[in-house]
Every structure is written in C-alpha cells, then in structure tokens.
C-alpha cells in the first residue's frame, strides 16, 4: 500500500499511481479505519522523504510493523520514471 503524506493540493497536482492520500496532519487519526491490519506492508512518501519519515516513526509507535518511508520521496519517484497521475 502506497500512502502520500503530502498536503491535499500537492496530492491533487500529481501523485504516484495508486497512492492513497493521508496527509501528515491527519494520518494518525485515519490510519486505523483505512489500514486496520497493522502488519500490512505500507510505504509512505512525501516530497523529499522527511515528513514521511516522521509519519513512519509515529505509525511504528502505533503498532504498525511493516511501514517504510520512501527514500527521496516523490522527487525520487519521479526521477526514477515511475508512473504518476
């Protein structure tokens, strides 16, 4: 599962194909109903990788055991030529 943790306007402008949007400001409130299985493989990303690293730290504290932050964020995703919409 790919989660975009950027702000709504950033997500609306362009995001990774198939990504869900749960911004850094609300993810802790919305993650449990969205991803009830705490062992689900989740990759979080933001613009450059810093916000998503903080998100992953908080999700791990909430009991999520298989969460990662995408190194380099959305910038690295695009630079790698991965699909966006």
N, CA, C and O of each residue as an XYZ file, in Angstrom:
340
protein
N       0.859     -1.175      0.000
C       0.000      0.000      0.000
C       0.897      1.227      0.000
O       1.817      1.331      0.811
N       0.631      2.144     -0.900
C       1.411      3.367     -1.040
C       0.589      4.535     -0.517
O      -0.529      4.763     -0.979
N       1.136      5.278      0.445
C       0.411      6.401      1.045
C       1.194      7.689      0.839
O       2.363      7.792      1.214
N       0.529      8.667      0.237
C       1.081     10.002      0.023
C       0.748     10.845      1.250
O      -0.424     11.049      1.565
N       1.768     11.330      1.939
C       1.559     12.075      3.185
C       1.670     13.586      2.988
O       1.709     14.341      3.960
N       1.721     14.025      1.729
C       1.818     15.456      1.452
C       0.465     16.133      1.660
O      -0.526     15.474      1.973
N       0.433     17.443      1.483
C      -0.808     18.195      1.623
C      -1.730     17.908      0.440
O      -1.284     17.447     -0.611
N      -3.019     18.186      0.625
C      -4.038     17.865     -0.379
C      -3.743     18.498     -1.733
O      -3.927     17.854     -2.766
N      -3.293     19.737     -1.746
C      -3.039     20.400     -3.024
C      -1.844     19.789     -3.757
O      -1.817     19.761     -4.987
N      -0.860     19.300     -3.005
C       0.278     18.616     -3.623
C      -0.183     17.300     -4.250
O       0.189     16.968     -5.376
N      -0.995     16.562     -3.504
C      -1.527     15.293     -3.996
C      -2.376     15.520     -5.242
O      -2.254     14.785     -6.222
N      -3.240     16.541     -5.206
C      -4.136     16.816     -6.327
C      -3.357     17.187     -7.589
O      -3.780     16.855     -8.697
N      -2.245     17.861     -7.433
C      -1.450     18.284     -8.592
C      -0.829     17.087     -9.302
O      -0.831     17.024    -10.532
N      -0.302     16.146     -8.540
C       0.325     14.953     -9.107
C       0.718     14.020     -7.970
O       1.156     14.464     -6.908
N       0.559     12.745     -8.202
C       0.935     11.758     -7.197
C       1.258     10.430     -7.870
O       0.993     10.246     -9.058
N       1.820      9.522     -7.116
C       2.135      8.191     -7.624
C       0.843      7.449     -7.951
O      -0.134      7.527     -7.206
N       0.850      6.738     -9.057
C      -0.325      5.966     -9.465
C      -0.690      4.979     -8.353
O       0.156      4.228     -7.868
N      -1.971      5.000     -7.962
C      -2.470      4.069     -6.964
C      -2.286      4.490     -5.518
O      -2.725      3.788     -4.608
N      -1.637      5.638     -5.294
C      -1.397      6.078     -3.917
C      -2.684      6.566     -3.260
O      -3.543      7.170     -3.904
N      -2.795      6.292     -1.970
C      -3.857      6.860     -1.149
C      -3.328      8.146     -0.554
O      -2.122      8.288     -0.348
N      -4.217      9.084     -0.277
C      -3.788     10.335      0.345
C      -4.211     10.377      1.803
O      -5.400     10.375      2.121
N      -3.227     10.413      2.677
C      -3.437     10.635      4.115
C      -2.320     11.574      4.552
O      -1.198     11.136      4.807
N      -2.624     12.854      4.637
C      -1.574     13.833      4.931
C      -0.992     13.638      6.326
O      -1.616     13.051      7.210
N       0.205     14.142      6.491
C       0.920     14.021      7.762
C       0.077     14.518      8.932
O       0.165     13.978     10.035
N      -0.733     15.535      8.697
C      -1.524     16.117      9.770
C      -2.687     15.276     10.256
O      -3.201     15.508     11.350
N      -3.119     14.287      9.450
C      -4.300     13.505      9.832
C      -4.083     12.000      9.821
O      -4.976     11.250     10.216
N      -2.939     11.551      9.385
C      -2.758     10.107      9.189
C      -2.954      9.310     10.475
O      -3.510      8.212     10.437
N      -2.511      9.838     11.607
C      -2.665      9.100     12.860
C      -4.134      8.910     13.226
O      -4.489      7.937     13.890
N      -4.988      9.838     12.793
C      -6.426      9.735     13.070
C      -7.131      8.801     12.097
O      -8.115      8.157     12.463
N      -6.644      8.720     10.867
C      -7.353      7.993      9.817
C      -6.733      6.654      9.437
O      -7.332      5.906      8.664
N      -5.559      6.333      9.955
C      -4.879      5.113      9.515
C      -5.613      3.846      9.962
O      -5.710      2.895      9.186
N      -6.125      3.812     11.179
C      -6.727      2.577     11.680
C      -7.944      2.130     10.868
O      -8.034      0.948     10.537
N      -8.895      3.029     10.528
C     -10.003      2.557      9.689
C      -9.573      2.277      8.243
O     -10.179      1.448      7.564
N      -8.545      2.956      7.783
C      -8.076      2.772      6.414
C      -7.229      1.515      6.278
O      -7.347      0.783      5.295
N      -6.372      1.266      7.271
C      -5.471      0.100      7.261
C      -5.583     -0.588      8.618
O      -4.719     -0.397      9.474
N      -6.635     -1.387      8.832
C      -6.836     -1.999     10.140
C      -5.800     -3.067     10.495
O      -5.538     -3.300     11.675
N      -5.215     -3.711      9.503
C      -4.218     -4.755      9.752
C      -2.853     -4.101      9.930
O      -2.274     -3.590      8.972
N      -2.352     -4.118     11.138
C      -1.086     -3.440     11.454
C       0.140     -4.119     10.848
O       1.250     -3.600     10.962
N      -0.045     -5.269     10.208
C       1.081     -5.926      9.549
C       1.092     -5.670      8.034
O       1.954     -6.191      7.326
N       0.145     -4.877      7.542
C       0.094     -4.541      6.119
C       1.376     -3.827      5.707
O       1.873     -2.958      6.421
N       1.903     -4.207      4.544
C       3.100     -3.546      4.017
C       2.688     -2.164      3.501
O       1.906     -2.059      2.556
N       3.218     -1.105      4.125
C       2.870      0.270      3.791
C       4.145      1.037      3.473
O       5.120      0.982      4.223
N       4.127      1.751      2.355
C       5.220      2.656      2.014
C       4.637      4.061      1.987
O       3.704      4.342      1.234
N       5.193      4.937      2.812
C       4.761      6.328      2.877
C       5.753      7.193      2.118
O       6.955      6.929      2.122
N       5.238      8.224      1.470
C       6.137      9.183      0.825
C       5.606     10.594      0.978
O       4.411     10.811      1.179
N       6.516     11.545      0.878
C       6.189     12.965      0.865
C       6.982     13.570     -0.288
O       7.326     12.864     -1.237
N       7.272     14.846     -0.221
C       8.007     15.477     -1.305
C       9.448     15.016     -1.400
O       9.926     14.672     -2.481
N      10.146     15.008     -0.263
C      11.565     14.666     -0.270
C      11.971     13.558      0.683
O      13.130     13.142      0.677
N      11.052     13.070      1.502
C      11.342     11.950      2.386
C      11.393     12.277      3.864
O      11.509     11.369      4.687
N      11.309     13.553      4.223
C      11.429     13.925      5.636
C      10.111     13.788      6.393
O      10.074     13.198      7.473
N       9.034     14.329      5.835
C       7.727     14.215      6.506
C       7.310     12.761      6.641
O       6.799     12.343      7.679
N       7.535     11.997      5.580
C       7.118     10.598      5.632
C       7.935      9.797      6.646
O       7.429      8.833      7.221
N       9.172     10.180      6.868
C       9.980      9.503      7.894
C       9.369      9.732      9.273
O       9.343      8.822     10.102
N       8.883     10.938      9.519
C       8.223     11.231     10.798
C       6.913     10.455     10.921
O       6.582      9.950     11.994
N       6.174     10.363      9.824
C       4.926      9.603      9.811
C       5.196      8.141     10.152
O       4.500      7.554     10.981
N       6.210      7.554      9.510
C       6.540      6.144      9.745
C       6.906      5.921     11.212
O       6.505      4.920     11.806
N       7.656      6.835     11.792
C       8.010      6.713     13.207
C       6.750      6.667     14.071
O       6.649      5.847     14.983
N       5.798      7.543     13.784
C       4.556      7.556     14.560
C       3.726      6.290     14.323
O       3.146      5.746     15.262
N       3.668      5.826     13.084
C       2.909      4.605     12.806
C       3.523      3.406     13.514
O       2.800      2.537     14.001
N       4.841      3.349     13.575
C       5.502      2.261     14.306
C       5.147      2.334     15.787
O       4.929      1.301     16.420
N       5.088      3.519     16.337
C       4.692      3.685     17.745
C       3.246      3.263     17.970
O       2.869      2.877     19.076
N       2.436      3.340     16.908
C       1.035      2.922     16.989
C       0.874      1.422     16.771
O      -0.242      0.907     16.839
N       1.971      0.716     16.511
C       1.910     -0.730     16.377
C       2.005     -1.266     14.962
O       1.930     -2.478     14.758
N       2.169     -0.391     13.981
C       2.332     -0.856     12.599
C       3.753     -1.397     12.445
O       4.731     -0.717     12.756
N       3.841     -2.618     11.965
C       5.123     -3.324     11.987
C       5.816     -3.418     10.634
O       6.960     -3.868     10.559
N       5.150     -3.007      9.574
C       5.721     -3.182      8.233
C       5.578     -1.892      7.426
O       5.096     -1.908      6.294
N       6.002     -0.777      8.022
C       5.894      0.529      7.371
C       7.281      1.077      7.059
O       8.216      0.945      7.849
N       7.387      1.695      5.886
C       8.656      2.257      5.431
C       8.416      3.641      4.856
O       7.307      3.966      4.431
N       9.469      4.455      4.845
C       9.444      5.760      4.198
C      10.245      5.664      2.906
O      11.363      5.150      2.898
N       9.674      6.156      1.825
C      10.341      6.127      0.530
C      11.501      7.121      0.530
O      11.286      8.329      0.630
N      12.716      6.616      0.419
C      13.910      7.469      0.400
C      13.832      8.424     -0.784
O      13.645      7.996     -1.923
N      13.974      9.698     -0.518
C      13.931     10.696     -1.573
C      12.544     11.175     -1.938
O      12.399     12.123     -2.711
N      11.523     10.536     -1.395
C      10.142     10.957     -1.590
C       9.664     10.969     -3.027
O      10.173     10.242     -3.879
N       8.672     11.813     -3.277
C       8.055     11.893     -4.597
C       9.050     12.376     -5.649
O       8.961     11.994     -6.816
N       9.988     13.208     -5.239
C      11.027     13.663     -6.176
C      11.806     12.467     -6.724
O      12.060     12.393     -7.927
N      12.180     11.544     -5.860
C      12.917     10.352     -6.287
C      12.031      9.445     -7.131
O      12.506      8.841     -8.093
N      10.749      9.340     -6.786
C       9.807      8.546     -7.550
C       9.769      9.034     -9.002
O       9.897      8.252     -9.944
N       9.590     10.354     -9.153
C       9.527     10.928    -10.497
C      10.842     10.797    -11.242
O      10.855     10.495    -12.435
N      11.958     11.024    -10.542
C      13.286     10.923    -11.161
C      13.556      9.511    -11.681
O      14.282      9.331    -12.659
N      12.967      8.512    -11.021
C      13.122      7.124    -11.441
C      12.206      6.770    -12.604
O      12.271      5.663    -13.137
N      11.354      7.712    -12.997
C      10.448      7.469    -14.116
C       9.263      6.589    -13.781
O       8.640      6.009    -14.671
N       8.949      6.489    -12.495
C       7.810      5.678    -12.073
C       6.507      6.399    -12.387
O       6.501      7.626    -12.480
N       5.404      5.676    -12.554
C       4.165      6.277    -13.048
C       3.511      7.241    -12.053
O       3.480      7.000    -10.846
N       2.986      8.347    -12.612
C       2.272      9.334    -11.817
C       0.934      9.633    -12.494
O       0.718      9.323    -13.666
N       0.061     10.238    -11.725
C      -1.223     10.682    -12.285
C      -1.613     11.997    -11.652
O      -2.662     12.552    -11.979
